[in-house]
Amino acid sequence: MVHGIDKPATVSTETVDFLGLLCWVLGPDLVISRFEKELDTIADDKSAMGQQQREEALAQISSDALEIHRSICALIWAAEARGEIIEFPSADVPPEAVIGVRCVQASRSALSGTSLGHAIDIIGDIVGGRR
């Protein structure tokens, strides 16, 4: 929208993708080698995480994110129990957070009465005190 005039108007323009053109002219090999050289100069390998540390950090981040989703979903269910309507945030909310269950690995002896290798532990009240 154009501002500062009496009537609303729109303007359009065309621009050249200069960065794309430059990468095309120089060629992918030169561009990639320059990026790799710059990365090598700023890399701090002494402070970098090892593979195991990185996997543990990513697992912790995933666990924390799931707990945050669980908290948000619990608040939404509580609001619904009070008659308020709040939509769940988005499609990326894990289903186990929405329905309030936690999948647990258990030993075979602990699985009497259920399918081997599967057990479900209800982690909280769902709607109106039902489990």
JOPE-V655330 format. One record per residue. N is the residue number from 0. RES is the residue in one small letter. SS is DSSP state (H for helix, E for strand, L for the rest). PHI is phi in degrees with one decimal (999 if undefined). Layout:
N_RES_SS_PHI ; N_RES_SS_PHI
//
This chain:
0_m_L_999 ; 1_v_E_-95.1 ; 2_h_L_-106.4 ; 3_g_L_86.8 ; 4_i_L_-125.1 ; 5_d_L_-67.4 ; 6_k_L_-112.5 ; 7_p_L_-62.5 ; 8_a_E_-149.4 ; 9_t_L_-120.6 ; 10_v_L_-131.1 ; 11_s_L_-127.5 ; 12_t_L_-148.2 ; 13_e_L_-118.0 ; 14_t_L_-131.0 ; 15_v_L_-88.8 ; 16_d_L_-75.2 ; 17_f_H_-63.4 ; 18_l_H_-63.6 ; 19_g_H_-63.3 ; 20_l_H_-63.4 ; 21_l_H_-62.3 ; 22_c_H_-62.5 ; 23_w_H_-68.3 ; 24_v_H_-66.7 ; 25_l_H_-73.3 ; 26_g_L_93.2 ; 27_p_H_-63.5 ; 28_d_H_-63.0 ; 29_l_H_-66.7 ; 30_v_H_-63.0 ; 31_i_H_-64.9 ; 32_s_H_-64.3 ; 33_r_H_-66.6 ; 34_f_H_-62.1 ; 35_e_H_-62.0 ; 36_k_H_-63.1 ; 37_e_H_-64.6 ; 38_l_H_-62.9 ; 39_d_H_-63.8 ; 40_t_H_-73.6 ; 41_i_H_-98.8 ; 42_a_L_-66.6 ; 43_d_L_-121.4 ; 44_d_L_-62.5 ; 45_k_L_-66.9 ; 46_s_L_-96.2 ; 47_a_L_-70.0 ; 48_m_L_-76.9 ; 49_g_L_-77.8 ; 50_q_H_-58.7 ; 51_q_H_-66.1 ; 52_q_H_-61.2 ; 53_r_H_-63.7 ; 54_e_H_-63.7 ; 55_e_H_-65.7 ; 56_a_H_-64.5 ; 57_l_H_-65.2 ; 58_a_H_-64.7 ; 59_q_H_-65.9 ; 60_i_H_-62.3 ; 61_s_H_-62.6 ; 62_s_H_-64.0 ; 63_d_H_-63.1 ; 64_a_H_-63.4 ; 65_l_H_-62.9 ; 66_e_H_-64.0 ; 67_i_H_-64.9 ; 68_h_H_-61.2 ; 69_r_H_-61.1 ; 70_s_H_-63.6 ; 71_i_H_-62.1 ; 72_c_H_-64.2 ; 73_a_H_-62.4 ; 74_l_H_-65.8 ; 75_i_H_-65.3 ; 76_w_H_-63.7 ; 77_a_H_-63.7 ; 78_a_H_-64.7 ; 79_e_H_-63.7 ; 80_a_H_-62.9 ; 81_r_L_-88.6 ; 82_g_L_95.1 ; 83_e_L_-86.3 ; 84_i_L_-111.6 ; 85_i_L_-132.0 ; 86_e_L_-77.8 ; 87_f_L_-68.4 ; 88_p_L_-55.3 ; 89_s_L_-167.5 ; 90_a_L_-72.1 ; 91_d_L_-87.2 ; 92_v_L_-75.4 ; 93_p_L_-61.4 ; 94_p_H_-57.0 ; 95_e_H_-65.3 ; 96_a_H_-74.3 ; 97_v_H_-66.1 ; 98_i_H_-90.2 ; 99_g_L_74.3 ; 100_v_E_-121.6 ; 101_r_E_-130.3 ; 102_c_E_-80.6 ; 103_v_L_-126.7 ; 104_q_L_-84.1 ; 105_a_L_-137.0 ; 106_s_L_-71.0 ; 107_r_H_-60.1 ; 108_s_H_-66.7 ; 109_a_H_-83.5 ; 110_l_H_-103.4 ; 111_s_L_-61.9 ; 112_g_L_88.9 ; 113_t_L_-140.4 ; 114_s_L_-64.4 ; 115_l_L_-60.9 ; 116_g_L_85.0 ; 117_h_L_-133.1 ; 118_a_L_-152.0 ; 119_i_E_-122.7 ; 120_d_E_-115.2 ; 121_i_E_-72.7 ; 122_i_L_-99.1 ; 123_g_L_-180.0 ; 124_d_L_-68.3 ; 125_i_L_-88.7 ; 126_v_L_-105.6 ; 127_g_L_58.3 ; 128_g_L_85.6 ; 129_r_L_-76.6 ; 130_r_L_-117.9
//
